[in-house]
Amino acid sequence: MSYVTKEQIERAKSLDLLTYLQMYEPAELVRYSRNVYTTRTHDSLKISNGKWYWWSRGIGGRSALDYLIKVRGMSFPDAVLQIEGVHPGSVPAFSQSLQQRSSPARFELPEPNRTSHRVMGYLSQRGIHRKLIEFCLETGRLYESRRYHNAVFVGFDQEGIPRYAAIRGTTSTRYMGEAAGSDKRYSFSIPSSEDSNELHLFESSIDLLSYCTLEHLAGREWQQAHKLSLAGIFRPKADQEQTTLPAALTQYLQNYPQVNRLVLHLDNDEPGRLAAATIQRLLSPVLLVSDEPPKLGKDVNNELMELRRRREAPSR
């Protein structure tokens, strides 16, 4: 039998369920209403005001310890040790970095230019179809900054308020950055035009638009499924196992709880493959996850450019 100390028990009792799930099982957490959450496994279990209640079973509690024992069926010592390994007092460095992602700076979008000719030319050179560029310009997801003529890719919350902006240079300097105060939970995305249960995941906005272009060129409806860019990939240290999902993915799954299939289009390099394997490991118990890396080149834009090159090459 496992042995736990009095101090370990006290620490375990202090951790509430919402904090536990937010930090270590974010894919299990689903927003039910403004201040109420439920879980993917048990939709009748509601979490609110520091308490939880499983309505279909008539079981409730306050702490994550109560939940692990009453819902997960763990023994008291094993539940204490489970929490002891993930208690906020000993949060792994990787999880801390995720909690601190949102900058305390006030979010401010770069001032827009009167036209977006430079951005349209740049994205056209990257192989993005004009229809996709115009869609993003018309919906406010894309514009050209006045000062440096950068491409600004905007991410919105569910109320349609801008919360994030990725910035890409349109010159040979290939500048990449983010607007001050950007919240990575709301990175660039194109939600489905229908009630889709499928989400496609990319490392960058340009990769996302490249995939949409590939779909358009193949005669398929590119707005049929959800599309989300991760605003980059976090790479943990070699001796550190990644235990938390990207903030943007966690938020999107909370906003669209009907999603039950995830398709990964991450890069063909070490960080991209590591991220894909990690997401598969963490989400496979609750979602159908497919890993579909680019067939040609390092990323989806490389694949698009190569396809266009082959199409435009003169036949012999």
Wavefront OBJ file of the C-alpha trace (Angstrom):
o trace
v 0.000 0.000 0.000
v 1.228 3.484 -0.844
v 2.259 5.673 2.088
v 1.519 9.385 2.259
v 2.502 11.955 4.862
v 0.246 14.407 6.681
v 1.890 17.274 4.765
v 1.186 15.581 1.419
v -2.470 15.104 2.372
v -2.848 18.771 3.334
v -1.311 19.907 0.025
v -3.562 17.552 -1.931
v -6.690 18.849 -0.184
v -5.806 22.447 -1.111
v -5.905 21.907 -4.893
v -9.313 22.597 -6.461
v -10.558 20.589 -9.454
v -10.726 23.473 -11.953
v -7.068 24.395 -11.374
v -6.025 20.745 -11.599
v -7.773 20.231 -14.941
v -6.665 23.589 -16.388
v -3.020 22.847 -15.680
v -2.715 19.116 -16.312
v -5.741 17.833 -18.245
v -6.896 20.871 -20.293
v -8.344 18.705 -23.069
v -10.767 17.217 -20.536
v -12.130 20.655 -19.610
v -15.074 22.189 -21.525
v -16.621 25.609 -20.871
v -20.356 25.131 -20.214
v -21.274 28.773 -19.571
v -19.570 31.973 -18.402
v -18.512 30.648 -14.974
v -19.295 26.944 -15.260
v -17.197 24.123 -16.726
v -17.904 20.493 -17.465
v -15.716 17.599 -18.641
v -15.508 15.756 -21.943
v -15.831 12.371 -20.227
v -18.800 13.288 -18.000
v -20.945 16.099 -19.416
v -23.248 16.083 -16.366
v -20.336 16.923 -14.052
v -20.321 20.698 -13.485
v -17.534 22.785 -11.926
v -18.278 26.226 -10.487
v -17.278 28.513 -7.593
v -14.586 26.161 -6.328
v -16.936 23.171 -6.173
v -17.974 20.347 -8.489
v -21.079 18.177 -8.720
v -21.742 15.077 -10.839
v -25.491 15.431 -11.368
v -26.137 12.049 -13.001
v -24.603 10.255 -9.996
v -25.505 12.667 -7.201
v -21.858 12.981 -6.170
v -20.012 16.204 -5.409
v -16.986 17.711 -3.755
v -14.584 20.640 -3.615
v -11.082 19.409 -4.326
v -9.284 17.557 -7.078
v -8.655 14.894 -4.421
v -12.419 14.333 -4.033
v -12.738 14.056 -7.818
v -9.942 11.520 -8.253
v -11.402 9.312 -5.534
v -15.147 9.610 -6.243
v -15.100 9.910 -10.054
v -11.850 8.292 -11.160
v -12.072 5.523 -8.550
v -8.538 5.969 -7.232
v -7.556 4.947 -3.722
v -6.954 7.746 -1.213
v -3.144 7.292 -1.093
v -2.838 6.987 -4.879
v -4.968 10.109 -5.385
v -2.791 12.050 -2.941
v 0.368 10.917 -4.727
v -1.174 11.761 -8.104
v -1.796 15.336 -6.935
v 1.534 15.544 -5.140
v 3.232 14.946 -8.458
v 1.394 17.853 -10.109
v 0.728 20.212 -7.177
v 1.163 23.948 -7.927
v 3.930 24.029 -5.339
v 5.984 21.774 -7.596
v 4.750 22.752 -11.076
v 7.225 21.736 -13.802
v 9.054 24.586 -15.508
v 7.228 23.841 -18.761
v 3.818 24.379 -17.179
v 4.957 27.612 -15.572
v 6.085 28.959 -18.922
v 2.640 28.265 -20.351
v 0.898 30.049 -17.506
v 3.040 33.126 -18.173
v 2.545 33.231 -21.926
v 0.062 36.087 -21.927
v 2.020 39.329 -21.767
v 0.960 41.824 -19.067
v 1.359 44.590 -21.669
v -1.779 46.202 -23.076
v -2.686 44.595 -26.397
v -2.419 47.025 -29.274
v -2.694 46.271 -32.983
v -0.212 47.998 -35.323
v -1.692 50.969 -37.160
v -3.123 49.806 -40.505
v -1.981 51.118 -43.865
v -4.511 52.636 -46.282
v -3.990 49.721 -48.689
v -2.753 46.133 -48.447
v -0.999 45.929 -51.824
v 2.377 44.942 -50.308
v 0.824 42.148 -48.229
v -1.190 40.839 -51.181
v 1.958 40.723 -53.312
v 3.944 38.981 -50.577
v 1.354 36.269 -49.918
v 0.856 35.734 -53.651
v 4.600 35.086 -53.913
v 4.199 32.513 -51.130
v 1.630 30.717 -53.296
v -1.489 31.738 -51.351
v -4.570 31.940 -53.595
v -6.045 35.414 -54.065
v -9.446 34.165 -52.887
v -7.951 33.264 -49.491
v -6.139 36.594 -49.205
v -9.300 38.544 -49.997
v -11.317 36.499 -47.503
v -8.844 37.298 -44.714
v -8.721 40.996 -45.616
v -12.515 41.268 -45.728
v -12.988 39.522 -42.368
v -10.290 41.585 -40.612
v -8.018 38.593 -40.085
v -5.290 40.190 -42.186
v -4.072 43.687 -43.022
v -0.929 45.667 -43.852
v 0.710 47.799 -41.169
v 1.365 51.438 -41.977
v 4.868 51.861 -40.578
v 6.722 48.799 -41.901
v 4.162 47.350 -44.368
v 4.209 44.047 -42.446
v 1.525 41.409 -42.790
v -0.577 41.360 -39.603
v -2.518 38.146 -38.900
v -5.215 38.806 -36.293
v -6.738 36.330 -33.820
v -10.127 36.940 -32.173
v -11.937 35.696 -29.082
v -15.468 34.275 -29.331
v -16.973 37.752 -29.012
v -15.048 38.836 -32.125
v -12.629 41.048 -30.177
v -8.992 41.036 -31.451
v -6.718 39.441 -28.843
v -3.666 38.329 -30.825
v -1.584 39.456 -33.805
v 1.258 37.629 -35.572
v 3.473 39.954 -37.620
v 5.406 38.851 -40.709
v 7.773 40.997 -42.713
v 7.042 41.329 -46.432
v 10.668 41.922 -47.435
v 13.684 39.635 -47.712
v 14.479 40.213 -44.000
v 11.726 37.668 -43.119
v 10.880 39.422 -39.842
v 8.580 37.424 -37.515
v 7.058 38.640 -34.269
v 3.893 39.351 -32.299
v 2.082 42.536 -31.297
v 2.722 43.558 -27.698
v 0.197 42.093 -25.292
v -0.841 39.287 -27.658
v -2.729 36.437 -25.986
v -1.586 33.144 -27.516
v -4.862 31.490 -26.565
v -6.490 33.366 -29.443
v -4.036 32.871 -32.293
v -4.960 33.150 -35.978
v -7.763 30.790 -36.997
v -10.535 30.228 -39.537
v -13.510 28.536 -37.870
v -15.673 26.238 -39.958
v -18.524 27.815 -41.902
v -20.594 24.800 -40.829
v -21.037 22.925 -37.543
v -17.915 20.830 -38.107
v -16.400 18.415 -35.580
v -12.971 18.448 -37.281
v -10.030 20.731 -36.457
v -6.834 21.090 -38.539
v -3.731 22.323 -36.720
v -0.762 24.295 -38.128
v 2.362 25.958 -36.796
v 1.878 29.286 -38.583
v -0.755 31.444 -40.270
v 0.936 31.042 -43.659
v 0.910 27.256 -43.315
v -2.813 27.443 -42.512
v -3.521 29.555 -45.607
v -1.276 27.282 -47.681
v -3.376 24.267 -46.703
v -6.580 26.150 -47.559
v -5.047 27.000 -50.945
v -4.177 23.340 -51.551
v -7.781 22.410 -50.739
v -9.079 25.114 -53.107
v -6.781 24.014 -55.925
v -7.990 20.427 -55.453
v -11.591 21.587 -55.820
v -12.493 20.956 -52.176
v -14.374 23.308 -49.827
v -11.646 24.916 -47.713
v -14.075 26.307 -45.082
v -15.626 22.946 -44.280
v -13.461 22.253 -41.190
v -11.924 24.372 -38.439
v -8.352 25.664 -38.985
v -6.040 26.884 -36.205
v -2.416 28.065 -36.149
v -0.398 27.575 -32.966
v 1.746 30.724 -33.293
v 4.866 28.579 -33.136
v 5.860 25.414 -31.283
v 7.303 25.215 -27.770
v 10.275 22.876 -27.496
v 10.897 21.432 -24.020
v 14.371 20.554 -22.799
v 15.744 17.166 -23.777
v 15.271 15.783 -20.248
v 11.807 17.252 -19.763
v 8.580 15.514 -20.827
v 5.977 17.856 -22.233
v 2.806 17.585 -20.150
v 0.693 20.526 -21.308
v -1.004 21.318 -24.600
v -0.413 24.559 -26.549
v -2.556 27.358 -25.103
v -4.268 28.067 -28.450
v -5.325 24.434 -28.878
v -6.669 24.187 -25.332
v -8.725 27.362 -25.771
v -10.091 26.297 -29.166
v -11.256 22.928 -27.830
v -13.019 24.740 -24.994
v -14.696 27.140 -27.432
v -15.770 24.348 -29.802
v -16.562 21.320 -27.611
v -18.152 19.505 -30.583
v -14.677 18.918 -32.057
v -13.837 15.216 -31.811
v -11.275 14.838 -34.596
v -7.904 16.587 -34.753
v -5.674 16.582 -37.848
v -2.035 17.639 -37.320
v -0.112 19.387 -40.127
v 2.995 20.293 -38.122
v 6.464 20.700 -39.640
v 8.760 17.913 -40.818
v 11.518 18.853 -38.360
v 12.449 17.743 -34.853
v 10.307 20.303 -32.954
v 7.320 19.692 -35.206
v 7.525 15.924 -34.912
v 8.005 16.126 -31.133
v 4.981 18.430 -30.815
v 2.852 16.124 -32.976
v 3.814 13.080 -30.900
v 3.069 14.947 -27.662
v -0.351 16.138 -28.812
v -1.197 12.610 -29.938
v -0.149 11.202 -26.568
v -2.148 13.734 -24.557
v -5.306 13.859 -26.684
v -5.701 10.354 -28.134
v -7.715 9.212 -25.077
v -10.437 11.818 -25.798
v -10.117 12.710 -29.504
v -9.405 10.948 -32.789
v -5.974 12.376 -33.706
v -4.421 12.007 -37.185
v -0.834 13.022 -37.933
v -0.608 14.257 -41.535
v 2.697 16.134 -41.994
v 3.533 17.839 -45.308
v 4.186 15.389 -48.114
v 6.831 17.648 -49.670
v 9.371 19.829 -47.877
v 9.603 21.068 -44.300
v 6.202 22.719 -43.949
v 2.836 23.124 -45.661
v 3.929 26.257 -47.514
v 6.923 24.332 -48.947
v 4.477 21.679 -50.131
v 2.272 24.303 -51.789
v 5.199 26.043 -53.492
v 6.541 22.754 -54.824
v 3.117 21.791 -56.173
v 2.801 25.162 -57.925
v 6.319 24.827 -59.355
v 5.483 21.413 -60.817
v 2.238 22.700 -62.295
v 3.890 25.708 -63.864
v 6.944 23.837 -65.189
v 6.814 23.445 -69.011
v 6.041 19.916 -70.097
v 8.758 18.119 -72.020
l 1 2 3 4 5 6 7 8 9 10 11 12 13 14 15 16 17 18 19 20 21 22 23 24 25 26 27 28 29 30 31 32 33 34 35 36 37 38 39 40 41 42 43 44 45 46 47 48 49 50 51 52 53 54 55 56 57 58 59 60 61 62 63 64 65 66 67 68 69 70 71 72 73 74 75 76 77 78 79 80 81 82 83 84 85 86 87 88 89 90 91 92 93 94 95 96 97 98 99 100 101 102 103 104 105 106 107 108 109 110 111 112 113 114 115 116 117 118 119 120 121 122 123 124 125 126 127 128 129 130 131 132 133 134 135 136 137 138 139 140 141 142 143 144 145 146 147 148 149 150 151 152 153 154 155 156 157 158 159 160 161 162 163 164 165 166 167 168 169 170 171 172 173 174 175 176 177 178 179 180 181 182 183 184 185 186 187 188 189 190 191 192 193 194 195 196 197 198 199 200 201 202 203 204 205 206 207 208 209 210 211 212 213 214 215 216 217 218 219 220 221 222 223 224 225 226 227 228 229 230 231 232 233 234 235 236 237 238 239 240 241 242 243 244 245 246 247 248 249 250 251 252 253 254 255 256 257 258 259 260 261 262 263 264 265 266 267 268 269 270 271 272 273 274 275 276 277 278 279 280 281 282 283 284 285 286 287 288 289 290 291 292 293 294 295 296 297 298 299 300 301 302 303 304 305 306 307 308 309 310 311 312 313 314 315 316
